[in-house]
Amino acid sequence: MNLNLFISYAHKDEGFKETLEENLSILKRQGLINTWSDRDITPGSNWEDEISENLNTADVIILLISSSFIASDYCYSREVKVAVERHDKNEALVIPLLIRRCSWEDTPFSKIQSIPTDLKPISSWDNVDEGWYDAIEGIKKAIKKLTEERIHQRKKELPVLAEVVPEVSNETVDWLNDICISLSHRSVDKLKLFDLYTPCDLKITEYKSNNEDDLDYISSDKLLIKGYYLITGEEQQGKTSLLKYIYNESGLDKSPAVFLNSEDLNSSNVKPILEKAFLSQYINYDFNDFITNPKKVLLIDNINNTKLNAKHLSLALRNLKDTFDHIIITCNDTYSYSYQDIAEFSGFMVLELLGMGHSKRDELIEKWVSLGNEELIDEETLYSTCDEFKNKLNTIIRKNIVPPKPVYVLIILQMFEAYSKQNLELTSYGHCYQQLVYQSLTNAKVPNNEVGKYINVLTELAWEMHINNGSIPSSSLRDFFRKYQEMFLSVDWELILEKLTSNSILIEKDNKILFKYPYIFYFFAAKKIAEDYSKSDEVEVEFKKLLSKLHKEDYANILVFVTHHTKDLWVLNEINSTLESLFSDQNVAKLSKDQLGFMSEFISRIHNLVMETTREIKEERRKVSDRLDKIEKMECIEKEDPEMEEPDILININKAFKGMEVAGQIIRNRYAEMTKNDLTLLAGNGSNTGLRFLNYFIELSDNMKKEVANLIKKAIATDPDITDAELERKSATMFMQMTYSVINAVVRKIASSIGSKEATEIYKQLEKDSNHSPAMILLNQAIDLEFRKSLNTNSLKDTVAKLKNNPVCLRILKEMIISHIYMFPVGYREKQQVSELLNLSTKSQRIMDTKKLGKG
């Protein structure tokens, strides 16, 4: 519903009026309001008539209150009089907005709820922007409430008719169920779209901001609310599936929808087009009843493909907007540069359809795992299987190097389930990437007998891009292919480029050619290294450069892909050598009681942990995924600057973490074919690298605790009432909390990086070799919990006995166990045993219920 908003103000306050309109612009873009003030009067018209007409038809009237406003005879005697009368009759909502301090208590509008908060005028705020923010939030709440009341009233006023439930045709049912890709599942013969469909979130793209708080993400369900929406997205992003979802959900809500392909929209005379589409989609519903239904929805797919020119497309949209209050249109992301030339798109909220973040992938995986077995699968099996799939999937997607589009996620899930290794030279993950690459070539309609040629061109092209910072100038392509054809047989390079660019394998951007998706670039650059390392000095030098700059995201990813392409020992030797060199001047942290002695007093003073025995597992898992999504959104804003040089210590820390991740990927991917000695060496080097860094951090913390505590003291010494003793205590506590948090986080990071479900005996051997150091005991426990999902009370009893005199490690162990219990099903008896073993307090359901009753 679109509300008309009238702004009444004194001309001396025009600057305030303009600022108000700027702040209301997002509501206008969303199609929620139209604003009007006397500055919108048409030249040559009767200005009193225009003001009167807009004042008497406004849904919301905002009065900008100041001494000038009260002194204005016209504002006070004419506009205020009409506004208050309409407000009292419930015909309009009046919102007095105090902009300058004045005496207004005896005015006719003083009885009306005013803004900002505490009736503090905008000009009196220390930060005027904060004042405006407060006022706009008040206006938003008022508009939302009024909109809901108007919708409710309309529903009450609608005539009661004999209800006809629209029934869609068989062809429409088939179209709705069509998943559009070939998939098979172990438990279901034929997959339907809504067996698995998980609607992705959207981002409002009407404004740009570097401030994360300004980014506006909404769920797909918001599209079920009336309005005009334009949704952009890449190919295969799931735009058509989203429209099918809206079509289906609208029908369930008795809001019949009609769907148009852009090819159908071939005339600005839209009624015959709508009628034809409607008659093919419904079998028991009259078109005239549909057109007069106030809840009807129009869906248009891929409007970028319409043959209409800009003028007639704008006319068609105008006609459609006259007929529909609810329109959803999709287009390719490239069309986002063109739609702004179409005037009728001005009232649309523009949204970008996002990929599947962690939360959405979790939803899809759970549907996949339980499909056909929903009533029989137990929670423990469900969540452990889901996590196994999730860990593998996240390893493949790796910070979006494979686009997390629904179609890619589904294809990868099917590969995991129906995996049959075709290329013995590749690892299992390498095979997944290869399948995705081959599918891209199939989509590009590359003939089977030419796939080898395209693979070779892409390999050489990726290598050229790698040594030129990831791209090739478009002007250099002819030279590249001239050199290529000196070494290999001639190719029709212009045709090859046309196929690869038109199918989104390669793209041209800023006069450069590059791979659209990172995984294809990494796959082929790594292929070149794997094949030519022993034959080319240049390739060997570049590989060593990868290792020396392991902290760079691209270099680390290419290195991971090299391990997918070759099983030769030179790769392991080079990686082991690099790991051994990191923090080589440090001892391996044991996390013994003596080493952590400086933290003992802190641990003894902090509160005991409480285990809430009735937390809902599904909700806890969702919270974890939501946090991961938030982190990834932040990383998108704070992208790595390739030109920025980091301090050496940060580079080495980053190398250590990247190196551990590479070691873990190899262990998890090749555990079955590597010897025990090779696995032990790689896992040992991976864990020792992390523990050497941890030793460096602990020594640094111990040596610099006074300096760091003084810095913290300065940061918190802003409260004039705080005593020196309190300041000393707070700064020491904050320093110790920070140190403890880092130790805890690094232990878990090492475990998640190098751990593997299958290599348990290797980690047990490493613990034995370390003479059962507390650090390796914790790592083993963390790996068991994360990868084997096992909480064995007998084993835990042994672990507690080994750590009983080490308060820091015992605290870390408790936090690990509590986190596991919140995320996975654990029986009541086991929880009791754990509580006794770890001396944990528990919060029972009875206590939680009592709190709820108290709130009621």
ABEGO torsion letter per residue (X at the ends): XBBBBBBBBBAAAAAAAAAAAAAAAAAAAAGABBBBBAAABBBGBBAAAAAAAAAAABABBBBBBBAAAAABAAAAAAAAAAAAAAAAAGABBBBBBBABBBBAAABAAAABBBOBBGGBBAAABABAAAAAAAAAAAAAAAAAAAAAAAAAAAAAABBBBBBBBBBBBAAAAAAAABAGBBBBBAABABBBAAAABBBBBBBBAABBBABAAABBBBBAAAAABBEBBBBBBBBGAGAAAAAAAAAAAAAAAGBBBBBBBAAABABABAAAAAAAAAAAABAABBAAAAAABAABBBBBBGAAABABBAAAAAAAAAAAAAABABBBBBBBAAAAAAAAABAAAAABBBBBBBBBBAAAAAAAAAAAAABGAAAABBAAAAAAAAAAAAAAAAAAAGGGABBBBAAAAAAAAAAAAABBBABAABBAAAAAAAAAAAAAAAAAGBBAAAAAAAAAAAAAAAAAAAAAGGBBBAAAAAAAAAAAAAABBBBBAAAAAAAAAAAGABBBBGGBBBBABAAAAAAAAAAAAAAAAAABAAAAAAAAAAAAAAABAAAAAAAAAAAAABABAAAAAAAAAAAAABGAABBBBAGBAAAAAAAAAAAAABBBBBBBAABBAAAAAAAAAAAAAAAAAAAAABBBBAABBBBAAAAAAAAAAAAAAAAAAAAAAAAAABBAAAAAAAAAAAAAAAAAAAAAAAAAAAAAAAAAAAAAAAAAAABAABBAAAAAAAAAAAAAAAAAAAAAAAAAAAAAAABBAAAAAAAAAAAAAAGGBAAAAAAAAAAAAAAAGBBBAAAAAAAAAAAAABAAAAAAAAAAAAAAAAABBBBAAAAAAAAAAAGBBBBBAAAAAAAAAAAX
